[in-house]
Amino acid sequence: MKKYFVFLFIFCLPLFSVGQDMVNVHKHIIKAKNPTFDDEFELGLQMATQYILDNHHLIGTRDYRASVQIVEYWMNKETWFGIPIGTAFHNSLKTDKNLTFLNVVASINYILNQKLQHQRFLKCIPIKGKKYAKQEDCKEVQLNAAKIVLNYCVNNKVTVPTEAQKYLEAFNSNKLDKVFFKK
């Protein structure tokens, strides 16, 4: 019996504490009224995106909803980076609003992970004289976000729309890079 208690304590406590952090971060955003996107909120957004990606089985819980609300709040506010969407892959997900949102979450997560873990700033802000979709930072974020979404779908047995099947097949055969930006 003691072994089970230790097992539950070790594996379940972190799950509850991270979730409670999401609720607290969301409350902090609400209390701040009109917060600026600083390091504290940036870390909170990164944690929220990671929570969404890691906890498919908790959809509908208070913690999961708080994470979604954090992401939705910052999607509509000014940050130091842009969210590059509009690829053929993103458009292939349009029939499933949850997967479309998940693609945005994966994009934000990738951008923030690159900054926090590798000190790389992928701003994805339009540069005058360059086509936005052809910018290297945008292409990198879009491709890696697609890999995150497709991996999420495979791991959680989420059905992708028919339009996105070719990307899933390419992902499964390690040819997504070749198919992704093909017209």
Buried (B, 14 or more C-beta within 10 A) or exposed (E): EEEEEEEEEEEEEEBEEBBEBBBEBBEBBEEEEEBEBEEEBBEBBBBBBBBBBEBBEBEEEEBBBBBBBBBBBBBEEEBEBBBBBEBBBBEBBEEBEEBBBBBBBBBBBBBBBBBEEEEEEBBBEEEEEEEEEEBEBBBBBBBBBBBBBBEBBEEEEBEBBEBBEBBBEBBEEEEBEEBBBEE
